[in-house]
Amino acid sequence: MNMTLIETIELTSSASSIAFSSIPLDYDDLLVKISARGDRNNPSEAVTVLLNSDTNNMFAIFLAGYNGGPGSFSVTNNLVNINIPGSTAAANTFSNASIYISNYKLSQPKTLSSESVYSNNSTLDWQVDLTAGFWNNTAIVNSITATTNSGNFVSGSVVSLYGISNIVS
Amino acid sequence: MATPTYIALATATLASSASSFTFSSIDQSYGDLVLVANYNPSTQGGHRLTLNNDNNSNYNMAIMTGFSGNASSVARNNQSFFLNEVSDAGWHLNTYRIFDYSATDKHKSLLLTYNHANERPATEHQSGRYASNSAVTSVTMFLNGGSFDPGSTFSLYGVAK
């Protein structure tokens, strides 16, 4: 099997961050899947994803599409962002994101891609975020952390880490 | 134990530079294909993909691009390959999802995510249609000038249905 679940973390109480550490080196690529909602008193909340807790070497490109607008494009340093619903968003709405990290254990810069969906159906507010990431660091990725910019992830938020092997059996 | 559904069919890491890379004689046992390319082109140039070595006008695509401060979209029809709008050097992560590749009674749909965040940052998302009923037996990535640097990796996965 070439795609293996390494670990799933499901919150049973609120927390401001969720982390995978001591990531095994048995794979070639990593996939992170996030299903989350926040408790910030706002329709939305931003979540930052860091590799090895490094806040200095990440470059991210966002292409966002949303209801009623033509979309937007932006470049930021040092973070990969996704949006999740806050406490005033429609009940029971969670955001989902999929983050792919290529060649995480090679001694070369790492490329990432992310797709995420945000919905707040009480106001027909929705958003799709597509991200290109470049981590200009040759270190092995041994930890991944998702942190809310304010507030907490609510209980029931789930983050899963998968390892993908390209070894042909 | 659940049945595996995401299977590595072939993988390669370039030991020396190459202007193109091909997976051929693709196993026809799966429903979809996923090609993950993590590569570093030597120069700025276009990025291309052909199926079955077909260079005819069978490639149609809608492309949404974020680049140079703008979000934009465009359609490209009757091309001789799937192409990217933004050309650049530096490390890339491209993922091609080719649906129903082994079918012989339908055109093939494709979704591409193209990500490049260092030299000329861009992200691109593409829906494509390969106007052929032929099963996809080979996939070729190539550059419009320049070459893939050593260390570039190409992996092909089959997705069971």
Interface residues (C-beta under 8 A of the other chain):
Chain A: M1 N2 M3 D28 D29 F59 A60 I61 F62 L63 A64 G65 P70 G71 S72 F73 S74 V75 Y100 S102 N103 L106 Q108 P109 T111 L112 S113 E115 L130 T131 A132 G133 F134 N136 I164 S165 N166 I167 V168 S169
Chain B: P4 T5 Y6 I7 A8 L9 A10 T11 V36 N38 M64 T65 G66 F67 G69 N70 A71 G90 W91 H92 L93 T95 T113 Y114 N115 H116 A117 N118 P121 A122 T123 H125 G151 T153 S155 Y157
